[in-house]
């Protein structure tokens, strides 16, 4: 029943490596079928080069394995926390991509400086607070998910309008309405982070994009009256 889903998740995880967003086993992609309440995720510690569809682990939203003979990613509780709180999110990507992770380690949001960013993210990329000692010692991965949820809700961010969050001292978690979309968002996030770092070298006092220009670029692609691209026949 879930063979196509496992194939997509396998191919998506391999794509993260092919796009240079992950190395070794540093990252993962998951996808959810909300109707059946099943999550497919990469197994823990398996390299992207060795990954096959049959390795993908299926779980329910409580984290109970329903199919697969491998342990799921250690980040599974983080993914599940996101899915439980944001039902429009259909896929989650976690990477340690260089430039986005640099912002996470510096505890800095990725400001929207230009239209490249605005085409994909409706404003700055947030960074979470640091986890407390007790949140690290017990239920660390679940608490990582909770601090992502906390950050998005406190800042009133819709996760498909700003489909990424930087976890303090850790790295980015990226969202999408499909595995393909989540991967694309992770690619764009890394490129935008790189562009921001180069922009700040040119002018450390660079200011955020004007709101009108941000609105124009995001909404022409993602708004209810979007006109970017071709009409579906």
C-alpha positions as CSV (number, residue, x, y, z in Angstrom):
1,X,0.0,0.0,0.0
2,X,2.8,2.4,0.8
3,X,5.4,1.3,-1.8
4,X,5.1,4.5,-3.9
5,X,5.5,6.6,-0.7
6,X,8.6,4.7,0.3
7,X,10.0,5.1,-3.2
8,X,9.4,8.9,-3.1
9,X,11.0,9.2,0.4
10,X,14.0,7.1,-0.7
11,X,14.5,9.1,-3.8
12,X,14.0,12.4,-1.9
13,X,16.6,11.5,0.7
14,X,19.1,10.6,-2.1
15,X,18.3,13.9,-3.8
16,X,19.4,15.7,-0.7
17,X,22.8,14.2,-1.1
18,X,22.9,14.8,-4.9
19,X,22.1,18.5,-4.3
20,X,24.9,18.8,-1.8
21,X,22.7,19.5,1.2
22,X,23.9,16.6,3.2
23,X,27.0,14.4,3.6
24,X,27.5,11.0,5.2
25,X,24.3,10.5,7.2
26,X,23.7,14.1,8.2
27,X,20.1,14.7,7.5
28,X,16.8,13.2,6.5
29,X,13.5,13.6,4.7
30,X,10.1,12.4,5.8
31,X,6.6,12.4,4.3
32,X,3.2,11.9,5.8
33,X,-0.1,10.4,4.6
34,X,-2.6,12.3,6.8
35,X,-5.5,10.2,5.7
36,X,-3.9,7.0,6.8
37,X,-1.9,8.8,9.6
38,X,1.4,7.1,8.4
39,X,4.8,8.8,8.3
40,X,7.7,7.5,6.1
41,X,11.2,8.4,7.1
42,X,14.8,7.5,6.5
43,X,16.3,4.9,8.9
44,X,19.0,6.0,11.4
45,X,22.6,6.0,10.4
46,X,22.1,4.6,6.8
47,X,24.2,6.5,4.2
48,X,22.4,8.1,1.3
49,X,24.5,6.1,-1.1
50,X,23.3,2.8,0.4
51,X,19.7,3.8,0.9
52,X,17.0,1.7,-0.8
53,X,13.2,2.0,-0.7
54,X,12.8,-1.1,1.4
55,X,14.9,0.6,4.1
56,X,12.4,3.4,4.6
57,X,10.6,3.0,8.0
58,X,6.8,3.6,8.4
59,X,5.4,4.9,11.7
60,X,2.2,6.2,13.1
61,X,1.9,9.7,14.6
62,X,2.8,8.3,18.1
63,X,6.1,7.0,16.7
64,X,5.2,3.3,16.7
65,X,6.9,1.5,13.8
66,X,4.3,-0.2,11.6
67,X,6.6,-1.4,8.9
68,X,10.3,-1.8,8.5
69,X,13.1,-3.7,10.2
70,X,15.4,-0.7,10.8
71,X,15.4,1.9,13.5
72,X,13.9,5.2,12.2
73,X,15.9,8.4,12.1
74,X,16.8,9.7,15.6
75,X,15.1,13.0,14.4
76,X,11.8,11.2,14.1
77,X,10.2,12.8,17.2
78,X,11.0,16.2,15.8
79,X,9.3,15.4,12.5
80,X,6.3,14.0,14.3
81,X,5.9,17.0,16.5
82,X,5.7,19.2,13.4
83,X,3.2,17.0,11.7
84,X,1.0,16.9,14.7
85,X,0.8,20.7,14.9
86,X,0.7,21.7,11.3
87,X,-1.6,19.4,9.2
88,X,-0.8,21.4,6.0
89,X,2.8,20.2,6.1
90,X,3.1,17.0,4.1
91,X,6.9,16.6,4.2
92,X,9.9,17.7,6.4
93,X,13.5,18.0,5.5
94,X,16.4,18.3,8.0
95,X,19.9,19.1,6.8
96,X,23.1,20.5,8.1
97,X,23.7,22.5,4.9
98,X,26.7,24.9,5.4
99,X,25.2,28.4,5.1
100,X,21.8,27.8,6.7
101,X,23.5,26.0,9.6
102,X,25.9,29.0,9.9
103,X,23.0,31.2,10.7
104,X,21.5,28.6,13.1
105,X,24.9,28.4,15.0
106,X,25.1,32.2,15.1
107,X,21.5,32.4,16.4
108,X,20.6,34.8,13.6
109,X,17.5,34.9,11.5
110,X,17.9,35.0,7.7
111,X,16.6,38.4,6.8
112,X,14.8,38.9,3.5
113,X,17.1,41.2,1.5
114,X,15.8,40.6,-2.0
115,X,13.4,39.1,-4.4
116,X,15.2,35.7,-4.6
117,X,14.3,35.2,-1.0
118,X,10.8,36.8,-1.4
119,X,9.9,34.4,-4.3
120,X,10.0,31.5,-1.9
121,X,9.7,32.7,1.7
122,X,7.2,35.3,2.9
123,X,9.7,37.1,5.2
124,X,12.7,36.3,7.3
125,X,13.6,32.8,8.3
126,X,13.2,32.5,12.1
127,X,15.6,30.9,14.6
128,X,14.5,29.2,17.7
129,X,15.5,29.9,21.3
130,X,18.2,27.7,22.8
131,X,16.9,24.5,24.4
132,X,17.1,24.5,28.2
133,X,19.3,21.9,29.9
134,X,16.3,19.9,31.0
135,X,14.9,19.9,27.4
136,X,18.2,18.5,26.2
137,X,18.7,15.9,28.8
138,X,15.2,14.4,28.5
139,X,13.2,14.0,25.2
140,X,15.7,16.1,23.2
141,X,14.4,15.3,19.8
142,X,10.8,15.8,20.7
143,X,11.7,19.1,22.4
144,X,13.5,20.2,19.3
145,X,10.2,19.8,17.5
146,X,8.3,21.6,20.2
147,X,10.7,24.6,20.1
148,X,10.1,24.8,16.3
149,X,6.4,24.7,16.8
150,X,6.7,27.3,19.6
151,X,8.7,29.6,17.4
152,X,6.4,29.5,14.4
153,X,3.3,30.0,16.6
154,X,4.8,32.8,18.7
155,X,5.8,34.6,15.5
156,X,2.4,33.8,13.8
157,X,4.2,32.2,10.9
158,X,2.4,29.9,8.5
159,X,4.8,27.0,7.8
160,X,4.0,26.9,4.1
161,X,4.5,30.6,3.7
162,X,7.8,30.6,5.5
163,X,8.6,26.9,5.1
164,X,11.8,26.7,7.2
165,X,13.0,27.2,10.8
166,X,16.6,27.3,12.1
167,X,17.1,25.4,15.3
168,X,19.5,27.3,17.5
169,X,23.1,25.7,17.5
170,X,21.8,22.9,15.3
171,X,20.5,23.5,11.8
172,X,17.5,24.0,9.5
173,X,14.2,22.1,9.4
174,X,12.3,22.8,6.1
175,X,8.7,22.1,5.2
176,X,6.7,21.5,2.1
177,X,3.3,20.4,0.8
178,X,5.1,17.4,-0.8
179,X,8.5,15.8,-0.7
180,X,9.5,17.5,-3.9
181,X,8.4,20.9,-2.6
182,X,10.2,20.4,0.7
183,X,13.5,19.5,-1.1
184,X,13.2,22.6,-3.3
185,X,12.6,24.8,-0.3
186,X,15.8,23.3,1.3
187,X,17.8,24.0,-1.8
188,X,16.5,27.6,-2.0
189,X,17.1,28.1,1.8
190,X,20.7,27.2,1.4
191,X,21.2,29.5,-1.6
192,X,19.5,32.4,0.1
193,X,21.6,31.9,3.2
194,X,24.7,32.0,1.1
195,X,23.6,35.1,-0.7
196,X,22.9,36.8,2.6
197,X,26.3,36.1,3.9
198,X,27.9,37.5,0.7
199,X,25.5,40.5,0.9
200,X,26.5,41.3,4.4
201,X,30.2,41.2,3.3
202,X,29.4,43.9,0.7
203,X,27.3,46.0,3.1
204,X,27.0,44.9,6.8
205,X,24.2,47.5,7.1
206,X,22.0,46.1,4.4
207,X,18.3,46.6,5.3
208,X,15.4,44.3,4.7
209,X,13.4,44.3,1.5
210,X,10.5,46.8,1.3
211,X,7.3,45.2,2.3
212,X,5.6,46.1,-1.0
213,X,8.3,44.3,-3.0
214,X,8.2,41.3,-0.6
215,X,4.4,41.1,-1.0
216,X,4.6,41.4,-4.8
217,X,7.2,38.7,-5.3
218,X,5.7,36.2,-2.9
219,X,2.1,36.7,-3.8
220,X,2.5,36.7,-7.6
221,X,3.8,33.1,-7.2
222,X,1.8,31.9,-4.1
223,X,-1.2,34.2,-3.6
224,X,-4.8,33.5,-4.5
225,X,-4.3,35.7,-7.6
226,X,-0.9,34.3,-8.5
227,X,0.1,34.8,-12.2
228,X,3.6,33.4,-12.3
229,X,4.1,30.3,-14.5
230,X,1.7,28.5,-16.8
231,X,-1.9,27.9,-16.3
232,X,-3.0,24.3,-15.9
233,X,-5.1,23.2,-18.8
